[in-house]
Amino acid sequence: MSQQNTTPETEPESTSQVSALQELAPTQELASMQEPAPTRRVFKYGDKAFYPGDEYTPEQVLEHLKGYFPELANASIDEKQLEDGTLEITFSKQVTTKG
């Protein structure tokens, strides 16, 4: 007695399903190619430049630098875009009067 294969055979996808997948694939590739590259950032204080990772906000970087530069306790944060696309973030100490 011979045994028959009882596993169900998968039916081939319909041509409309295949064409829908083919149309979708190039769109997804274009969308991923058009994502903007991360902006390079440089933090400056006086003549010093710092390059922390992208995961830190300007406020977090300033908070960290206050331990080394106490005069940054009341600093302002200025941002400007350079010609090469780099975002320059400058910390400036606030001039105050004493007493």
Sequence and secondary structure as in RCSB ss.txt:
>XXXX:A:sequence
MSQQNTTPETEPESTSQVSALQELAPTQELASMQEPAPTRRVFKYGDKAFYPGDEYTPEQVLEHLKGYFPELANA
SIDEKQLEDGTLEITFSKQVTTKG
>XXXX:A:secstr
      S       HHHHHHHHHHHHHHHHHHHTS     EEEEETTEEE   TTS HHHHHHHHTTT GGGGG 
EEEEEE TTS EEEEEE       
